[in-house]
Amino acid sequence: MRLVERMVAFLLIGMTSACQQTSANASMDPPTLAILMVIDQLRPDLLERYDALYVGGFRRLLDEGYQFTNATHDHAVTTTGPGHTSLATGVYPTRHGIVGNSWSEFIEGEWRGVYSMEDLSSPVLGNPELPGRSSANIFRRGLPDWIGDADPGSRVVSISRKDRAAIGLAAKAVGEVYWLTDRGGEFVTSAFYHSEYPDWVTNFNATTLPLVYSDTLWESTIPPEALSLTRPDTSRFELEGEYTAFPHLASELVDATDPRELNHWRWRYTPFPDRAVLSLAREAIQALQLGQRGSVDYLGIALSQTDAVGHRFGPLSREQLDNLLRLDLELGRFFSSLDETVGAGRWVVAVSADHGVLEIPEHLVEKGVDARRLTGSDRAGLRASVQSALNDLGEDEGPEDAVKAALVTIPFVAAAYTFSEVESGVPSDSFQVLFAHSHSRTRTVGPAARTGVYVRYEPNVLSSSTSRASHSTPYYYDRHVPLIFLGGRIQPGVSADRVATVDVAPTLAWLIGTPAPDDLDGRVLESVLGP
């Protein structure tokens, strides 16, 4: 009887505590700073694989955040521009317009390549030699715009190494949008956002940036006992088969006496730009008093170096582990600074990725997996098949069907879908649905898209000729991404529910009490607040 009484007492105490916690959560004011953070090319398995090594921001996300383990991008062209913009707008690329990093458009009687954030009427301030950039090509407004609609006093900031990431996370909002130049080594914006640089950005570029972005050597910080968790550091399939092992010196790849070349090395090959991005984000929070003025503010942060390192060394390389360990510490400092400046419970962050990545194909082959890298001859053969099909068109034969019939005979092609099939609303398989979510007749992406046909390669086929590992396919390894919410009233937890990246913007809007449009492709994930 005493045992039963104790059990009942503990149960009542637990129920009372839960009710009090629920009541406290319900009575808390919504956060005043919404943060959308994207870690480019971060695969979910890298959080699990290196879990025991994380002590900073990843540790806090995994222990205190609400994690969805089955989150995916639900579009076919899994690249940076579509991924970031889908996360910010809550709709698929076919609706927000950023269907690729670049695409082809038929302009004035000829096909022309168009960059996703191209806007030649909006020059980069202080850099007239750089092409203009803005959100002109984005069709849909997103979370930062909704916040501005609900609160005219709100402020919008978006920062990244990549212009298409910073602009994509800002959607159509005209705010403080900055990206890091390749060789110039400074944060810039365009005339679309500012007529001149604000003092806090100018001062940061002049004083703080040189302190956090001046390395000429990249050494490993991996504990010796953790080396077995990665591939060996001597893979001939990393980079170009040379300089694959730590330490990495700038002088191995560029002229280290040239400041522009040094900046290029850091920008393209190392973890260091993410440290600069997070440093500028902290400066923005201080200078603009984000989340501290009674208004609801928005901060977009895109961390690009997981992608840069992954492309050149592979997702399971020692370089990638070192990059993640460094990022873990930087994120830990960033979250702590949010607690100190904005206040614990006054900010909320959603962390995800713009896409996943396929392992280096040659390493998959070593493991017995059927994988391959397309050669120049493969790509030339595909183009020749398309042209041959067009040349041999019958009088009553449509080019779409003829090109599709030719493509599916190629050994590394799994399927092809005509634009008419994609638009029919009657999918032949689940992949056709994904292509529909990336579809545009006027902005074509893919090796046969100018003829009205999408191509799906076989699994584990890498089409890139410039990267050791890459993405862009509709397969799960390229669509599966982390999704973790932290801060505000978020309750720790893990869910295996099927969710999509278009759910992120409406969920963040709901968490901060901001109305969202009712025609989104995404939905609110109410489970982040617990039962």
N, C-alpha and C positions, 0 to 999 in steps of 0.2 A: 504493500500500500504506500509506504514512504517513497519507493521508487516511482510509482505511478504519480504521486503528488508532485515529486520533483520534475518529472517529465511534463506534467501539465503546467507547472509554474514556469519552466523554461519556455514552453510553447507560448504561454500568455505574454511573457516578457518579449519574446521574439516578435509576436504579432503587434504588440504595442510599439516596439521600436520601429517596425516596418511602417506602421501607420503614421508614426511621427515623422519618419524620413519622407514618406510620400507627401505628407502635409507640408513639410518644409520645402520639398522640391516644388510643389504646386504654388507655394507662396513666393518663391524667388522671382525677382524681376528677370525678364529675358536678357540675355547677353547684349552688350552694346558694341561688340566687335565680332563680326563674322569673318572667319579666315578660310579660304579655299586654298589648300596646299596640294600641289601635284609634284610627285617625284618621278621624273621621266624614266620610263623603261623599268620601273621597279616591279619585279615579279613577286607574288605573294610567298613563294617557297623560300625566297631569300630571307624573309623575316623569320620563318620557322627554322630554317637550316642553321642560322647564326643566333638564334634566340638567346642562348646562354652567354653570348659575348656582349650583348647590348646592356649598357648601364645608363644611358642618357635619354634622349627623346624617344627612340624606339622602345626602350624599356617602359617609359611612361605610357606610350600609346598602347602597348600590348597589355600592361597591367591595369591601367585606369580607363582605357577607352572601350568603346563598344565596336567590336570587329565583325564585319561580314566576310566570311571566308569563301563565298561563292558569288563574288561580284564580277561583272563583265561589261565590257563595251559591246553593244549590240549592233555594230555596223561592221562592214567588211574591210574597209580601208583603214587599218589600224596604224595611224601615224600621228605625229605631234599636233598638227593643226586641228584635225577633226576631234582628237581626244580632249584637248584642253577646252575647246569651244563647246563640246557636248556637255562637259562637266559644269560649265558656267551657265549654259542656257537651259538645260533640262529637255532639249529636243535633239533628234538625230541629225546627222550631217545633211541629209536630203532637205531638211527644213531650215537649218541655220546657214547653209551655203558653203561651209568650209569642208569640202568633200575630200581634200588632200592637202599636203603641204604645198603642192603646186598642181596645176591642171592645164588642159588644153582648151582654148576657146576659138571658135571660128569667127574671126574679126576681119571685116573689110575684105572678104573673099579669100582669106587664108587662115590656116591654123597657127595659133600663137600661144606660147607658153606663158602662163600667168602665175605669179607667186601669190600665196594665200593672203598675205597682208600687204600686198602691193598697192600703193597709192602715190603716183608720181606727183600729185598736186600737194602732197604733204611732206616736204623735205625734212630730213633729220637735222635738228638744230645744231649748228656749228660744224656740220659734216656734209657739205654740199656734194661731195663725191659719192655719198651713199644714196641708194634708191629710197624714195619716200615710202612711208609706212603709216597705216591706219587701219581702222576696223571697217572701212568702206565696203569690203566684200562680205561682211557678216550680215545676214538677213535679219536675225532675231536679236532682241534685247534679252539680257540675262539677269542673274541675281544682283549684280551691282546696280543695274538700271532699276530693278524693282525696289531696292533699298532707297535709291534716290527719289523714286516716285512717292514712297511712303513717308520719307523724312527729308525735306528740302535742305536741312542742315547737315546731311550726311556727307562723308568724304570717301572717295574711292581711290585706292592705291593698288597697283599691280606691278610686280617686279620679277624679272627673270634674266637668265643669260640670253635666252632666245627671244627675238621680237615676236614670233608667232605664238609663243607661250604667254608672254606678258599681255599681248593684245587680246588673245583668245580668252584669257581669264577675266579681262575687263569687259568683254562683250561690246556693246555699243556705247558704254559710258565714256564720257570725256572727263577723265580724272588724271591722277598722277601715275602715268604708265611709263616704265623705264626698262631698258634692256642693256646688256653689256656688249660693247663693240668687240669685234674679233681682234683686230690689231691695234686699235686705238686704246684699248684698255680703260674705258671709262663708261659710266652709265649715261645713256642718251635717251631722248624722246623725239617726237616729230612735231611739226607745226600744227598737226591736227589736235594735239593736246595742250601745247603751250606756245607762246610767242617768244619766251625766253626761259632759261632755267631758273628755278627758284634758288634762293641763296643756300638753303639747306642741302640741295643736291650738288651745287657748285662746290660748297665747302667739303662735302663728303668726298667728292672726286679728287679734290686737292689734298686733303689731309688724312682721312681715314682709309680710303681705298689703297693707297700705297703701302699701308701697314698690313693689310689683310690679303693683299694680292701682289706679292713681290717675290714669291718663291721661284728659285731656279733649279731646285732639286726636290724630287718626290721620293721619300723613303717609306718603307713599310712600317706600320704600327701594329701589325698582327702579332698576337702572343705566339710564341713558338709552339705551344701545345695545340693551337688552333689551325696550324698549317695543313693538317691532314683533311680539313673540311673543304679545301679547295682543290682544284687541279694543280699539278706541278707548275712551277713558275718558268718552265723552260719550253713551253709548247711552241713548236714552229708554226702553228696556225694563228698565233697572235700577231698583231700588227702586220708587218710584212716578213715575218720570220726572223727579224732582228730586234735587239733591244727589248726582249720580252720579259726580262727579269729585273727585280728591284736591285739597287736603286735606279730611278729614272732621272736622267739629266737632260735639261733643255738642250744642251750642246749636242746631244746625240741626234736630234731631229731638226734643229733650226740653227741659224746663226745667233748665238747667245749674246753677241755684242750689239745686236740690233734690237732696240726696245720693242719695236712692232712685232718682230718675230718671236720675242719672248712672250709677249701677250698672246700671240697666236698659239704658242705651245701650251700655255696655261689654259686658254679658252677651249682648245680642242682635245687635249690629252689628259688633263689632271682633275683632281677633285676641287681645286682651289676656287673656281668661280662660285660654287654654292656658298662658300664662306662669305664671299663678297655680297651675294644676294641677301643672305640673312642679316648681314651687318647693315645693309641699306634699309632693310625692312625694320630693324630696330630703330634706326635713325628716323624713319618715317613716323613710327609710333610716337617717338618723343617730339619731333618737330611739329607734327600735325595734331598731336594729342588724340590719337585715334582711340575711340572707345572711352574717352575720359571727359567728354564735354556735354553729356546728356543726350547726344544724338547716337544713332546706330551707324557704324562705319563698316566698310568692307576692305579687306586686304587679301589680294591674290598673290600667292608666292609659287613660282614654278622653279623647281630645282632640277637642273638639266644634266648634271655630270654623271649620274648613274647611266644615262643614255650614252654620253660621250665615251665613258670607260667601257661600257658593255659592248658597243659597236666595235671597239678596237681590240679588246682583250677577252671578251666573252663574259656571260653572266656568272660563271663559276670560277672565274680567274681569281688569283690573289689580289690583283689590282682592284677588282670589284669589291672584294671583302674589305680591303683597306679603305676604299672610298666610303663604304657603308659605315664602318666604324668611326671614321672622321665625321660623317654626317650625323651619326647618332649623338656624338658629343655636341655638335653645333646645334642640333635640335633641342637637346637638353637645356643648353644655355638660353635658347630662344624662348622655350616654354616658361622657364624660370623668370625671364625678363618680363614676359606677359603678366605673370602673377604679381610681379613687383610694380609694374607701371599701370596696367589696366585693372588688375585685381583678380584674384582667384574667383572663378565663377562668373566673371563679367565678360569672358571671351569664350568662343567655341570654334573649333577647327574641324574640318573634314579633310582627311588625308587620303589621296588615291594616286593613281598613275594614269598616264595617257594611253598606254598600251603595254603589253608584255614584250617577250622576245624569244626567238628560237635559239637554242644552243648552237655553238659553232658546228656546222654539219660534219666536218671531218672528225670531230670528237664523238658525235653520235654514231658515226660509222665504226669508230674504234670500239664502241659499246655493243655493236651488233645491230644498231638501228638502221633501217633503210632510209637514208638521207642523202642529199646531194646539193651541190652548189651549181647553179646554172653558169655555163661558160658563154663566152662571146659567140661561139658557134651555135649554141642552143638558142640564144636570143635572135641571132640572125636568121636561123631556120624558122622560128616562129613568125618573124616579120615576112619572110619569103612565102610562108604558107598563106598568110593573110593576103598578100599581094596577088598570089597565084589564084586564090579563090575569087578575088575581085576581077582579075583579068579574064577568067573563064565563066563569068556570069552568063546564065542563059537569059533569053529575052524576057521571060516571065518570072525570073528568079530574083528574090530580094537579096541584097548584100548581107543583111544580118544572118539569115539562115545559111547562106553559102559559107560565110566566114566561120560561123559556129561549127558547121560540119567539118571544115578543114582543121580547126583547132583541136577538136576532140580526138583526132587521130594521132596527135603528138604524144609520145610516151609519158612526158612529165606533166601533162595537162589532165586534171581529174574531171573537169566539167567546164562548160561555157554556158552563158545565159545572155540571150538577146535583150536589148532594152525593152522590146515589146513584151517579152515574157516577164521581165521584172515589173513592168507597169501594169500587168494584167490583174494583179491581186490574187492569182492562183499559183502559189509557189510549188515548184516541183520537188524542192527539198528545203531544209532549214537554212542552208547557205544562201538560197535565193532571197530569203527574207532579209538577211544581213546586207546583201547587195542592194536591195530596195532601200534600206536605211542610209546607204551611201550614194544613192543614185542622183544623177543630174544629166539631162540631155545637153545642156549648154556648157557645163564644166566637166570635161571627161577625164577620167583617171584610169590608166591601165594600158597594157600593150596593144589592145585591139579596140579600145573604147571609141576611137574616132570613127570606127566602122559600125558602132552600135552594139558591141559585144563585150561582156565582162568575162575574164578568164580566171578560173580557180585552178591553181597548181595542185599537185599531189601533196599530201602532208610532208613536212620536213624538207621541203624544197626551198632553197634560198635563192632569190633572184638577184640580190644585190651584188654588184661587181666591185664595190668600194669598201664594204664593211665585212669584218670577220664574222660577226653575228648581227642579225637584223630581224625585222618585223614587217608588218603591213598586210598580213593575210587575215582571212576570217576564221582561222583555226583557234582553238581554245587557248593554246599557249601564247598567242598574240593578243587575245581579248581578255584573259583572266588577269585581274588587277586587285591590289589591296583596297579595302575601304574601311576606314576607322574614323569614328567621331570621338572627340575628346573635349572636355571643358563644359562650362555652363551646368546644365542639369543632367548631363550624360551619365548613365549608370554603367559600370564595368560589365562586360558581357561578351559572348561570342555567339554568332548565329550562322547557321549553314543555309539559311533561306536564300532562295534565288533572287538577287537584286541586280540592278543595272546602274551604270554611271549616270544616266539621265535622272536618277532618283536623288542625286546629291544636291542640286540647286534647290528643288522644292523642299527638301528636308531641312537644309540650312535656313531657308526663308521661314519655315514653320517654327524652327527653334528660336529665332529672334523676333517672331511676331510680325513678320513682313508678308503682306499678301502676295501671292504668286498668280500668274495667269492660269486660267482653267483649261487651257488647250495644250498643256505640256505632254510630252511622251513619258515623263517620269512621274513618280508618286512619292508621297511622304512616307518615310520609314519611321513610324511612331515607336517601334520597339527599342529605339536608342535610349528612351527614357525609362526602360524597365517595365515590369508588369504593373 
